[in-house]
Structures are given as C-alpha cells and as structure tokens.
Amino acid sequence: MKRKTEIQHLPISERVAGVVTEVDGLALLSPAELPGGAAIARGSLVVRYGITFLGKPHLSIVPHLVIADYGEMLNGDEAWAFLMKNAHLYPRADVCGYLNDGGDDMVALKQLDFDYPFDVFVYRRNEDNRPLAKLSALVAADPAPYPERLRQYLPRFESLNAWLRHE
C-alpha cells in the first residue's frame, strides 16, 4: 500500500533585519532603534501575516496549511497564493494556522475577512508560534531592504516624526 506523504505546516515567513520598538504602546519596525521607545527585539527577525476573522478584527490566523474543497493540501507560498486569488471561490475550504495568541486552529475560509487589513506579526525565530508583537508600522526612509509583502500590508513612514504626526 502506498503511503501518503505528510505535508509540512509551513506559514509564510519572511526574514527581516531591524529593531522592533514600542512607542506609545504600539510596535514599530525600523532599521535602528527609535528614540522615545523601548526596544522589544533586534537583529534577524521573522514576519508573518494574519488574516482576521469575519466580525472579529482582534482575532486573526496565520495560515500554515490550506485544505481545498477538492482535497488538495497547500502550504507556504502556494497556500498564500491560493488564499489571495481563490478564497472567494472555495468558501468551504479550510485553513489551519496559528492564532495571534500562538494557539493552533482550523477554520473555514468563509469565517475569514479578506477585505480587512491583514495583521503583520513579528517573531524571533521560525519555530515560534506565538508572536512577539503585532506591528503597527514600518518606520524607514528606504523601504527597499524589506520584503514586498511587508511593504504592501504594513503602513510605512519616512521617520518617527511622520508617524507621530499621522497618529
């Protein structure tokens, strides 16, 4: 009898170099520590993206496995591409992932809000399930060193003063 290969749970994870600074109770990612705040983490960090629950924007899931209606299992970039392009076509498909409190869950796609802004979480290591913080903004004059997906989902400000004026 042929054995089915177990598919690995693999969330979209991107490495970034920088400092996460807490300013006014919010976590900001920047290339260097920001004045007037406390550094939460620095160095090589991992960012992941959470999709919020419909009607519960305080709760989100970081997908690590998608089980399509037709039985196909997807992870990593394939899973993310499926979610971004086909989620509305397969509302009964399931997504497995890490909740923003680090717990593991499985939900139907129809329970997720793909129109609400995605959460951007930061982790120390790839192995971590629980985020250090939910990022509120990228504070960087030059965004080029940061991944495209991060720049797409995280508001960017040229400086801390620009962010403070915005808030």
C-alpha positions as CSV (number, residue, x, y, z in Angstrom):
1,M,0.0,0.0,0.0
2,K,1.3,3.4,-0.9
3,R,1.9,5.8,2.0
4,K,0.8,9.3,1.7
5,T,3.5,11.8,2.4
6,E,2.6,14.1,5.3
7,I,2.5,17.7,4.2
8,Q,4.5,20.1,6.4
9,H,2.8,23.0,8.1
10,L,4.6,26.0,6.6
11,P,3.4,29.6,7.3
12,I,4.5,32.4,5.0
13,S,7.6,33.7,6.8
14,E,9.9,36.4,5.7
15,R,13.2,37.4,7.4
16,V,13.9,41.0,8.1
17,A,16.7,42.8,9.8
18,G,15.8,45.6,12.1
19,V,14.6,46.7,15.5
20,V,11.1,46.5,16.9
21,T,10.5,49.5,19.2
22,E,7.4,50.0,21.3
23,V,6.3,53.6,21.1
24,D,3.0,54.8,22.8
25,G,2.0,51.1,23.2
26,L,2.4,50.2,19.5
27,A,5.2,48.1,17.9
28,L,7.1,49.8,15.1
29,L,9.7,48.1,12.8
30,S,12.7,50.2,11.8
31,P,16.3,49.7,10.7
32,A,17.5,51.2,14.0
33,E,16.1,51.8,17.5
34,L,13.7,54.7,17.6
35,P,14.0,57.5,20.3
36,G,11.4,57.7,22.9
37,G,10.6,54.0,22.9
38,A,11.7,50.6,24.3
39,A,13.3,48.0,22.0
40,I,11.4,44.8,22.1
41,A,13.6,42.8,19.7
42,R,16.5,43.5,17.3
43,G,18.5,41.6,14.7
44,S,17.3,39.0,12.3
45,L,13.5,38.6,12.8
46,V,10.6,36.8,11.2
47,V,7.4,38.4,10.0
48,R,4.2,36.6,9.2
49,Y,0.8,37.7,8.1
50,G,-2.5,37.1,9.8
51,I,-6.0,37.1,8.2
52,T,-8.7,38.5,10.5
53,F,-11.9,36.6,11.4
54,L,-15.1,38.0,10.0
55,G,-16.6,40.4,12.5
56,K,-13.7,39.8,15.0
57,P,-10.8,42.1,13.9
58,H,-9.0,41.5,17.1
59,L,-8.5,37.8,16.2
60,S,-6.5,36.6,13.2
61,I,-4.9,33.4,11.9
62,V,-1.5,33.0,10.3
63,P,-2.1,30.2,7.7
64,H,0.3,27.3,7.6
65,L,-1.8,24.8,5.7
66,V,-4.8,25.1,3.3
67,I,-7.1,22.2,2.6
68,A,-9.1,22.9,-0.5
69,D,-12.6,21.6,-1.1
70,Y,-11.3,19.1,-3.5
71,G,-8.8,17.6,-1.0
72,E,-5.6,19.3,-2.2
73,M,-3.3,20.5,0.6
74,L,-1.2,23.6,0.2
75,N,1.4,25.3,2.3
76,G,3.9,28.2,2.2
77,D,3.7,30.5,-0.9
78,E,1.3,28.1,-2.7
79,A,-1.2,28.4,0.2
80,W,-0.9,32.2,0.3
81,A,-1.4,32.5,-3.4
82,F,-4.5,30.2,-3.2
83,L,-5.9,32.3,-0.4
84,M,-5.3,35.6,-2.2
85,K,-6.7,34.5,-5.6
86,N,-9.2,31.8,-4.9
87,A,-10.6,32.2,-1.3
88,H,-13.9,33.6,-2.6
89,L,-14.3,30.6,-4.9
90,Y,-13.9,27.9,-2.2
91,P,-15.6,29.2,1.0
92,R,-15.8,25.7,2.4
93,A,-12.0,25.2,2.2
94,D,-10.2,25.0,5.5
95,V,-7.2,26.9,6.7
96,C,-5.0,25.7,9.5
97,G,-2.8,28.1,11.3
98,Y,-1.5,29.9,14.3
99,L,-3.8,32.3,16.1
100,N,-2.5,35.7,17.3
101,D,-2.1,34.1,20.8
102,G,0.1,31.3,19.5
103,G,-2.7,28.6,19.6
104,D,-3.3,26.3,16.6
105,D,-6.7,26.3,14.9
106,M,-8.6,25.2,11.7
107,V,-11.3,27.4,10.2
108,A,-13.4,27.5,7.1
109,L,-12.4,30.3,4.7
110,K,-15.9,31.8,4.9
111,Q,-15.1,32.7,8.5
112,L,-12.2,35.0,7.5
113,D,-12.3,38.6,6.3
114,F,-10.1,39.0,3.3
115,D,-11.2,42.7,2.9
116,Y,-10.0,43.8,6.3
117,P,-6.3,44.8,6.6
118,F,-4.1,41.9,7.4
119,D,-2.1,41.8,10.6
120,V,1.7,41.8,10.5
121,F,3.3,39.9,13.3
122,V,6.9,39.6,14.3
123,Y,8.7,36.6,15.8
124,R,12.2,35.9,17.0
125,R,12.6,32.6,15.2
126,N,10.9,30.5,12.5
127,E,10.0,27.8,15.1
128,D,7.9,30.3,17.2
129,N,4.1,30.1,17.0
130,R,3.4,33.0,19.3
131,P,4.3,36.4,18.0
132,L,6.4,38.9,20.0
133,A,4.2,41.8,18.8
134,K,1.7,42.9,16.1
135,L,3.5,45.6,14.1
136,S,1.7,48.9,13.5
137,A,4.1,50.5,11.0
138,L,7.4,50.4,9.2
139,V,9.5,53.5,10.0
140,A,12.2,53.6,7.3
141,A,13.4,56.2,4.9
142,D,14.4,53.5,2.5
143,P,11.9,50.6,2.3
144,A,13.8,48.7,-0.3
145,P,15.5,46.2,2.1
146,Y,12.1,45.0,3.3
147,P,10.1,42.3,1.6
148,E,7.4,43.4,-0.9
149,R,4.6,41.7,1.0
150,L,5.6,43.6,4.2
151,R,5.6,46.9,2.4
152,Q,2.1,46.0,1.0
153,Y,0.5,45.2,4.3
154,L,2.3,47.5,6.7
155,P,1.9,51.3,6.6
156,R,5.3,53.0,6.1
157,F,6.5,56.3,7.4
158,E,9.7,58.1,6.5
159,S,10.5,59.0,10.1
160,L,9.2,58.7,13.6
161,N,8.0,62.3,13.4
162,A,6.0,61.5,10.3
163,W,4.4,58.5,12.2
164,L,3.7,60.7,15.3
165,R,2.0,63.4,13.1
166,H,-0.1,60.6,11.5
167,E,-1.2,59.2,14.8
